[in-house]
Amino acid sequence: MYILLVEEDHFYASMIMGLLKKSGFDDIKHIDNGIDCLLQVYEDVTPDLVIMDSHLGRVNGVEVLQKLLTHKPGLKVVLMSSQPNGKKINESLKDAVLDVIMKDEMVYEHLLPFVEQIQKDVIQKRRNRPVTNLLVNFKRFILAP
């Protein structure tokens, strides 16, 4: 499962990444600003889950999220907010935002259930893929120049 962590505070990001890796989630990429986040998602493989701070320095994380969703409508996101009124963000982006969690000492306990649920969904989707699609993709990979 590929997780994209968008957090400008490198200490906080390394704490979250460490806790996720300790729980068995290894494919995590950290980006510390909204511009690079947009470029990453536009140009790279779509992450299974985006964990994003709602405030990314000079760039508003919610605005970045809205731009991401116009390009990748099925994106799943958990927003982190240090503001107590962060739950209001969830109303405007309720289709993509799984939840808005407070950036406090309990952030990991609130974050982990969402990460585990997305992992279950990813596994289920992979199981339900038709074998013919897998064979076609395998042939393209083998025969690629």
C-alpha positions as YAML, in Angstrom:
chain: A
units: angstrom
residues:
- id: 1
  name: MET
  ca: [0.00, 0.00, 0.00]
- id: 2
  name: TYR
  ca: [1.39, 3.38, -1.05]
- id: 3
  name: ILE
  ca: [0.90, 6.24, 1.46]
- id: 4
  name: LEU
  ca: [1.73, 9.86, 0.68]
- id: 5
  name: LEU
  ca: [2.38, 11.96, 3.79]
- id: 6
  name: VAL
  ca: [2.20, 15.73, 3.21]
- id: 7
  name: GLU
  ca: [3.49, 17.50, 6.32]
- id: 8
  name: GLU
  ca: [5.77, 20.54, 6.53]
- id: 9
  name: ASP
  ca: [7.01, 19.76, 10.05]
- id: 10
  name: HIS
  ca: [9.80, 17.23, 9.44]
- id: 11
  name: PHE
  ca: [9.92, 16.09, 13.07]
- id: 12
  name: TYR
  ca: [6.19, 15.43, 13.14]
- id: 13
  name: ALA
  ca: [6.36, 13.68, 9.76]
- id: 14
  name: SER
  ca: [9.21, 11.43, 10.88]
- id: 15
  name: MET
  ca: [7.24, 10.53, 14.01]
- id: 16
  name: ILE
  ca: [4.18, 9.52, 11.97]
- id: 17
  name: MET
  ca: [6.29, 7.65, 9.41]
- id: 18
  name: GLY
  ca: [8.11, 5.79, 12.17]
- id: 19
  name: LEU
  ca: [4.87, 4.74, 13.82]
- id: 20
  name: LEU
  ca: [3.37, 3.62, 10.51]
- id: 21
  name: LYS
  ca: [6.50, 1.65, 9.61]
- id: 22
  name: LYS
  ca: [6.43, 0.05, 13.06]
- id: 23
  name: SER
  ca: [2.89, -1.13, 12.21]
- id: 24
  name: GLY
  ca: [4.08, -2.71, 8.97]
- id: 25
  name: PHE
  ca: [3.41, 0.05, 6.44]
- id: 26
  name: ASP
  ca: [6.65, 0.48, 4.48]
- id: 27
  name: ASP
  ca: [5.71, 2.26, 1.25]
- id: 28
  name: ILE
  ca: [5.47, 5.82, 2.58]
- id: 29
  name: LYS
  ca: [6.65, 8.95, 0.82]
- id: 30
  name: HIS
  ca: [7.00, 12.23, 2.67]
- id: 31
  name: ILE
  ca: [6.53, 15.59, 0.95]
- id: 32
  name: ASP
  ca: [6.83, 18.82, 2.90]
- id: 33
  name: ASN
  ca: [4.87, 21.27, 0.72]
- id: 34
  name: GLY
  ca: [1.73, 21.55, -1.37]
- id: 35
  name: ILE
  ca: [3.39, 22.30, -4.70]
- id: 36
  name: ASP
  ca: [5.52, 19.15, -4.63]
- id: 37
  name: CYS
  ca: [2.46, 17.20, -3.49]
- id: 38
  name: LEU
  ca: [0.52, 18.31, -6.56]
- id: 39
  name: LEU
  ca: [3.43, 17.48, -8.86]
- id: 40
  name: GLN
  ca: [3.91, 14.09, -7.21]
- id: 41
  name: VAL
  ca: [0.29, 13.03, -7.57]
- id: 42
  name: TYR
  ca: [-0.08, 14.46, -11.09]
- id: 43
  name: GLU
  ca: [3.05, 12.78, -12.41]
- id: 44
  name: ASP
  ca: [3.45, 9.66, -10.27]
- id: 45
  name: VAL
  ca: [1.46, 6.63, -9.26]
- id: 46
  name: THR
  ca: [-1.73, 7.53, -7.41]
- id: 47
  name: PRO
  ca: [-1.30, 6.88, -3.69]
- id: 48
  name: ASP
  ca: [-3.74, 4.58, -1.94]
- id: 49
  name: LEU
  ca: [-3.97, 7.10, 0.91]
- id: 50
  name: VAL
  ca: [-2.91, 10.72, 1.37]
- id: 51
  name: ILE
  ca: [-2.30, 11.93, 4.91]
- id: 52
  name: MET
  ca: [-2.14, 15.70, 4.70]
- id: 53
  name: ASP
  ca: [-1.79, 18.65, 7.03]
- id: 54
  name: SER
  ca: [-4.56, 21.19, 6.50]
- id: 55
  name: HIS
  ca: [-2.02, 24.04, 6.74]
- id: 56
  name: LEU
  ca: [1.14, 23.78, 4.68]
- id: 57
  name: GLY
  ca: [2.96, 27.00, 5.44]
- id: 58
  name: ARG
  ca: [2.03, 29.63, 2.86]
- id: 59
  name: VAL
  ca: [-0.17, 27.16, 0.97]
- id: 60
  name: ASN
  ca: [-3.53, 26.07, 2.33]
- id: 61
  name: GLY
  ca: [-3.72, 22.27, 2.48]
- id: 62
  name: VAL
  ca: [-7.44, 22.33, 1.70]
- id: 63
  name: GLU
  ca: [-6.81, 24.24, -1.53]
- id: 64
  name: VAL
  ca: [-4.13, 21.71, -2.49]
- id: 65
  name: LEU
  ca: [-6.59, 18.93, -1.74]
- id: 66
  name: GLN
  ca: [-9.28, 20.49, -3.92]
- id: 67
  name: LYS
  ca: [-6.83, 20.66, -6.84]
- id: 68
  name: LEU
  ca: [-5.80, 17.05, -6.25]
- id: 69
  name: LEU
  ca: [-9.40, 15.92, -6.31]
- id: 70
  name: THR
  ca: [-10.11, 17.59, -9.64]
- id: 71
  name: HIS
  ca: [-7.24, 15.57, -11.11]
- id: 72
  name: LYS
  ca: [-7.70, 12.34, -9.10]
- id: 73
  name: PRO
  ca: [-11.36, 12.17, -8.02]
- id: 74
  name: GLY
  ca: [-11.13, 8.82, -6.20]
- id: 75
  name: LEU
  ca: [-8.32, 9.87, -3.89]
- id: 76
  name: LYS
  ca: [-8.69, 8.92, -0.21]
- id: 77
  name: VAL
  ca: [-7.44, 11.51, 2.26]
- id: 78
  name: VAL
  ca: [-7.07, 11.96, 6.00]
- id: 79
  name: LEU
  ca: [-6.52, 15.59, 6.93]
- id: 80
  name: MET
  ca: [-4.61, 16.55, 10.06]
- id: 81
  name: SER
  ca: [-5.37, 19.85, 11.71]
- id: 82
  name: SER
  ca: [-4.00, 21.69, 14.71]
- id: 83
  name: GLN
  ca: [-7.14, 23.84, 14.74]
- id: 84
  name: PRO
  ca: [-10.10, 22.74, 16.87]
- id: 85
  name: ASN
  ca: [-12.49, 23.85, 14.10]
- id: 86
  name: GLY
  ca: [-10.85, 21.48, 11.61]
- id: 87
  name: LYS
  ca: [-13.96, 19.27, 11.48]
- id: 88
  name: LYS
  ca: [-15.65, 21.94, 9.32]
- id: 89
  name: ILE
  ca: [-13.20, 21.08, 6.54]
- id: 90
  name: ASN
  ca: [-14.79, 17.65, 6.38]
- id: 91
  name: GLU
  ca: [-18.13, 19.12, 5.28]
- id: 92
  name: SER
  ca: [-16.76, 20.80, 2.17]
- id: 93
  name: LEU
  ca: [-14.76, 17.77, 1.02]
- id: 94
  name: LYS
  ca: [-16.81, 14.97, 2.52]
- id: 95
  name: ASP
  ca: [-16.56, 12.67, -0.50]
- id: 96
  name: ALA
  ca: [-12.78, 12.30, -0.37]
- id: 97
  name: VAL
  ca: [-11.84, 13.18, 3.18]
- id: 98
  name: LEU
  ca: [-12.19, 10.16, 5.41]
- id: 99
  name: ASP
  ca: [-11.79, 12.30, 8.51]
- id: 100
  name: VAL
  ca: [-10.09, 15.33, 9.99]
- id: 101
  name: ILE
  ca: [-7.99, 14.37, 12.98]
- id: 102
  name: MET
  ca: [-6.40, 16.65, 15.52]
- id: 103
  name: LYS
  ca: [-2.63, 16.93, 15.57]
- id: 104
  name: ASP
  ca: [-2.12, 16.01, 19.18]
- id: 105
  name: GLU
  ca: [-0.56, 13.21, 21.21]
- id: 106
  name: MET
  ca: [-3.34, 10.83, 20.09]
- id: 107
  name: VAL
  ca: [-2.91, 11.44, 16.35]
- id: 108
  name: TYR
  ca: [-1.53, 7.98, 15.68]
- id: 109
  name: GLU
  ca: [-4.36, 6.22, 17.52]
- id: 110
  name: HIS
  ca: [-6.86, 8.17, 15.41]
- id: 111
  name: LEU
  ca: [-4.92, 7.70, 12.17]
- id: 112
  name: LEU
  ca: [-4.20, 3.97, 12.32]
- id: 113
  name: PRO
  ca: [-7.82, 2.73, 11.85]
- id: 114
  name: PHE
  ca: [-8.09, 4.68, 8.58]
- id: 115
  name: VAL
  ca: [-4.77, 3.34, 7.32]
- id: 116
  name: GLU
  ca: [-5.78, -0.21, 8.18]
- id: 117
  name: GLN
  ca: [-9.19, 0.19, 6.49]
- id: 118
  name: ILE
  ca: [-7.63, 1.51, 3.28]
- id: 119
  name: GLN
  ca: [-5.17, -1.40, 3.34]
- id: 120
  name: LYS
  ca: [-8.10, -3.85, 3.56]
- id: 121
  name: ASP
  ca: [-9.80, -2.08, 0.65]
- id: 122
  name: VAL
  ca: [-6.62, -2.23, -1.46]
- id: 123
  name: ILE
  ca: [-6.19, -5.95, -0.75]
- id: 124
  name: GLN
  ca: [-9.85, -6.60, -1.61]
- id: 125
  name: LYS
  ca: [-9.57, -4.70, -4.91]
- id: 126
  name: ARG
  ca: [-6.49, -6.70, -5.86]
- id: 127
  name: ARG
  ca: [-8.26, -9.96, -5.11]
- id: 128
  name: ASN
  ca: [-11.25, -8.96, -7.21]
- id: 129
  name: ARG
  ca: [-9.22, -8.00, -10.30]
- id: 130
  name: PRO
  ca: [-9.87, -10.30, -13.22]
- id: 131
  name: VAL
  ca: [-6.94, -12.58, -14.01]
- id: 132
  name: THR
  ca: [-7.10, -11.54, -17.67]
- id: 133
  name: ASN
  ca: [-6.17, -7.95, -16.71]
- id: 134
  name: LEU
  ca: [-3.19, -9.26, -14.77]
- id: 135
  name: LEU
  ca: [-2.03, -11.32, -17.74]
- id: 136
  name: VAL
  ca: [-2.40, -8.42, -20.15]
- id: 137
  name: ASN
  ca: [-0.40, -6.13, -17.85]
- id: 138
  name: PHE
  ca: [2.23, -8.83, -17.37]
- id: 139
  name: LYS
  ca: [2.60, -9.25, -21.14]
- id: 140
  name: ARG
  ca: [2.99, -5.48, -21.55]
- id: 141
  name: PHE
  ca: [5.68, -5.46, -18.87]
- id: 142
  name: ILE
  ca: [7.60, -8.39, -20.37]
- id: 143
  name: LEU
  ca: [7.34, -7.17, -23.94]
- id: 144
  name: ALA
  ca: [8.07, -3.52, -23.17]
- id: 145
  name: PRO
  ca: [11.16, -2.10, -24.89]
...
